[in-house]
């Protein structure tokens, strides 16, 4: 019997490779032959196993290639990751940084100070709200000379996201008066050892949420240690929802978050922990999900498959309000650079040296903000480059705690008259420095966090196969005056669909959030809805931020 060539040439099948040869002793020779035959029988079994394994690989490969197309329905899809990208040719994904705007608020009231942090911002009807910690940082000069509590929670409000005021609430007494914007102090949450200094506030978008619990606070408690939930019907007067913490595994020494995930139909919580337990090791983020906000299973670490290890002080994860199936995070990155000639050249050396006397890292740590996204809330694509840099060295900059992006983002009017709305984000400046913290506003275009970008020489982006709902294709893009974007629809085999080829596509140039793509035969793609298609984008000196299939409403 002949065996396949790749077996007969293998050493195990050639007796001479084993040093057997021809023995002068016939019995010995027979024994050797018998041993060889036994080996051959064994190898036949191995052969059958290998063939079976090979066939299994072929079947698995075919299954992978036959994977069902991604159903994007009518969702807005941002080019923040490779989820929908099959191939890039002359195109790269480019991270965009927000534009630094004005300082919109300073925490210079008597009950506030340079330790104002852990801010939450969101739109509430026709107004915007910022919740933030009040007080001076205990290890600052201001605290030593003008001591006040930093265990308070305050609120500011705005009509446009630029001009902010303190409402007079009459809830918490400070220095004999309730004429202030204080919501909580330590005495109000002492029963469970709560800390108003470590809070996050959100408006619950769960449609089943009772009106009297629409506003929620995530707060750290010590009796026992963990995260607790407080609820309110007006966003001002809160009460404890449960005497038991909903999370107990973690350090919780930062801003800890919770929100309703409308795409997944669950609550998600995120909190800080250390990878060696307690307060040892590298700072990182843990998460868990639950149908109810008062009880969560054992948390798990976030994953960053393509990112280097970095210490993340906060996470600031949230569903993107224009595409809630995409989660965005804006963590503050912790970098202890130690003492060096560069460190001594940074602003505020005297204050930096004073802080270092309390602990060396208080004087030598600098912080910036990163950007990351996820489709499942657990595995994140995180950019190693900063989303917000400290910027030019000037007073109250390059400080530990600076560039702490507030949790949340809001739509605001553009600074350019007639231009579409943009996104406002807010970040700290001068934290732990001087007598107050500054809230600086940053802006970025809608969906404008990352783009597929091509130079003037041009490039192409091909999507993975997908299905959609709708009758027209809209894209968020920008080009130069000489640039252009063209789009082709391909079938499941990757063949251009007649009438929707690159040659048929009208050149698209300009700068719009919702440009309807058209071909020579028009813009109606409804005949392809529900079918497996691919999109081929051809770009020249242009950026593509997002696309969406709609019904033109």
Protein Blocks (a to p, Z undefined) as FASTA:
>chain_A
ZZdfklmmpmklmmklnonmpafblklmmmmmmmmmmmmmmmmmmmmmmmmmmmmmmmmm
mmmmmpccddekjaccdffbfklpmbdghiacddddddddddfbdcfbfklcjkbghiac
ddehjaccddddedddfkbfklmmmgcdfbbcdddddfkomaccdddeklaccehiabdc
bfbdfklmmmnopafklccddddfbfklcfklmpccddddfbdcdddddddfkomaccdf
bfcdfbfbdjklaccdddddfknopacddddddfkgpjedjddddddddfbfkbccdddd
dddfkbccdddfblopacdfklmmbccddddddddebjafklmmpghklmmmmmmmmomk
lmmgccdddddddfkomaccddfbdfbdgbjadehiaiehiaiacedddddddfbghiac
dddddddehihiajbdcdddddddehilbccdddfkopaddddddddedjbdcddddddf
kbccddddddfkopacehiafklpccdedjdfblccddfkbjbfklmgoiacddddddeh
iadfbdcddehZZ
